[in-house]
Amino acid sequence: MKAFATFFVFALTFASFAQSPEPDRPAVKQKQTRQKKNKGAAAEVGSGVGTAAGGVAKGAGAAASGAGKGAVDLATLHPVDAGVAAGSGAVKAGKDVGVGSARGAGKIGKGIGRALKKIL
């Protein structure tokens, strides 16, 4: 067994030295990074309105989902679960509307700031 292990080690050693070295490769080209073009004032305001509307829509979906689950639980005679589902839907709706409105208002403010910067 020792003879086989010794032979195996020598065979791997000679095989590794027998391989030809890799040719010199030219340096890898760096990817050119494009600078992100800033949005215009109108595009920023439009994006903010879209973000705010998306938050309201997501909130409405969460409220509808909670109301639907609450109705099903109430119909299946699970009044506690119905209250929990309706409450969690309302909380999620409030969170989504609040976050979407805040983000949208921030973008709208940024767009208005850019517009005023151009004027003044």
C-alpha positions as CSV (number, residue, x, y, z in Angstrom):
1,M,0.0,0.0,0.0
2,K,2.9,2.3,0.8
3,A,4.5,1.6,-2.5
4,F,1.2,2.5,-4.3
5,A,0.9,5.8,-2.4
6,T,4.5,6.7,-3.1
7,F,4.1,5.9,-6.8
8,F,0.8,7.9,-6.9
9,V,2.5,11.0,-5.4
10,F,5.4,10.8,-7.8
11,A,3.1,10.3,-10.8
12,L,1.0,13.4,-9.8
13,T,4.2,15.4,-9.2
14,F,5.7,14.6,-12.6
15,A,2.3,15.1,-14.3
16,S,2.0,18.6,-12.9
17,F,5.5,19.6,-14.0
18,A,4.9,18.1,-17.5
19,Q,2.1,20.6,-18.3
20,S,3.1,23.6,-20.3
21,P,2.7,26.9,-18.5
22,E,-0.1,29.2,-19.6
23,P,1.0,31.8,-22.1
24,D,1.1,35.4,-21.0
25,R,-2.4,36.8,-21.3
26,P,-3.0,40.5,-21.9
27,A,-4.5,42.4,-19.0
28,V,-8.2,42.0,-18.6
29,K,-10.0,45.0,-20.0
30,Q,-11.8,47.0,-17.4
31,K,-15.5,47.5,-18.1
32,Q,-16.3,51.1,-18.9
33,T,-18.8,52.3,-16.4
34,R,-21.3,54.8,-17.7
35,Q,-22.3,57.6,-15.4
36,K,-25.9,57.5,-14.6
37,K,-27.7,60.4,-16.3
38,N,-29.6,62.5,-13.8
39,K,-33.3,62.8,-14.4
40,G,-34.9,66.1,-15.3
41,A,-37.1,68.0,-12.9
42,A,-40.3,66.9,-14.7
43,A,-39.2,63.2,-14.8
44,E,-38.4,63.4,-11.1
45,V,-41.8,64.8,-10.2
46,G,-43.6,62.2,-12.4
47,S,-41.6,59.4,-10.8
48,G,-42.6,60.7,-7.4
49,V,-46.3,60.8,-8.3
50,G,-46.0,57.2,-9.6
51,T,-44.3,56.1,-6.4
52,A,-47.0,57.7,-4.3
53,A,-49.8,56.1,-6.4
54,G,-48.0,52.8,-6.2
55,G,-48.0,53.0,-2.4
56,V,-51.7,53.8,-2.3
57,A,-52.5,50.9,-4.6
58,K,-50.4,48.5,-2.6
59,G,-52.2,49.7,0.6
60,A,-55.6,49.3,-1.0
61,G,-54.6,45.7,-1.9
62,A,-53.5,45.0,1.6
63,A,-56.8,46.4,3.0
64,A,-58.8,44.3,0.6
65,S,-56.8,41.2,1.4
66,G,-57.4,41.8,5.2
67,A,-61.1,42.4,4.7
68,G,-61.4,39.3,2.5
69,K,-59.7,37.1,5.0
70,G,-61.7,38.6,7.8
71,A,-65.0,37.9,5.9
72,V,-64.0,34.3,5.3
73,D,-63.0,33.8,9.0
74,L,-66.3,35.4,10.1
75,A,-68.3,33.2,7.7
76,T,-66.5,30.1,9.0
77,L,-67.4,31.1,12.6
78,H,-63.9,32.3,13.6
79,P,-64.6,35.8,15.0
80,V,-61.3,36.2,16.7
81,D,-59.3,35.3,13.5
82,A,-61.6,37.6,11.6
83,G,-60.7,40.6,13.8
84,V,-57.1,39.8,13.6
85,A,-57.2,39.5,9.8
86,A,-59.1,42.8,9.4
87,G,-56.7,44.5,11.8
88,S,-53.6,43.3,10.1
89,G,-54.9,44.3,6.7
90,A,-55.6,47.8,8.0
91,V,-52.1,48.0,9.6
92,K,-50.4,46.8,6.4
93,A,-52.5,49.3,4.3
94,G,-51.5,52.2,6.5
95,K,-47.9,51.2,6.3
96,D,-47.9,50.9,2.5
97,V,-49.8,54.1,2.0
98,G,-47.5,56.0,4.4
99,V,-44.3,54.7,2.9
100,G,-45.4,55.2,-0.7
101,S,-46.6,58.7,0.1
102,A,-43.4,59.6,1.9
103,R,-41.2,58.3,-0.9
104,G,-43.3,60.0,-3.5
105,A,-43.3,63.3,-1.7
106,G,-39.5,63.1,-1.4
107,K,-39.1,62.6,-5.1
108,I,-41.6,65.3,-5.9
109,G,-39.7,67.7,-3.6
110,K,-36.4,66.8,-5.3
111,G,-38.0,67.5,-8.7
112,I,-39.3,70.8,-7.6
113,G,-36.0,71.7,-6.1
114,R,-34.3,71.0,-9.5
115,A,-36.8,73.1,-11.3
116,L,-36.3,76.0,-8.9
117,K,-32.6,75.6,-9.2
118,K,-32.8,76.0,-13.0
119,I,-35.0,79.1,-12.7
120,L,-32.9,80.8,-10.1
